[in-house]
């Protein structure tokens, strides 16, 4: 299946990461973007060989496009079991597969996990019929808000499927 041209929409987060390739397990430098797709507002994680400022007028086809429906994101354990000993690694689990990324600093990895988890939680809430802003206590999210919201939305979705 051919990937569509570059995903157009609102970019929430972007930056350089190293990514473990799907077929050979090699680590490659990739420009990563968390984009809310125009028209559907579904968050997608897209990787490219070049940064956006290096693109010609028309966006290139992403090397990978991951719609975040049903995804989870988490920091990789430091024991090297997931990221081949790379520091500052995080993973995105989608449809039973782990996509592993690493950043230059621990802070960058934390921010990627936070941004992805929040996007996943907001999407789960919207799909479950809940306005994400209604989940904020006093308008300020706690550090655990994305995880709590995602867990609540997932439980609600599972209950709906079982009824």
Secondary structure, DSSP 8 states (H G I E B T S, - for coil): ----S---EEEEEEEEEEEE-TTT--EEEEEEEEEEETTT--EEEEEESS-GGGS-SS----SEEEE-TT-EEEE--TTSTTTTT-SSEEEEEETTEEEEEE-SSHHHHHHHHHHHHHHHHHHHHHHTT--GGGGSSTT---TTHHHHHHHHHHHHHHHHHH-
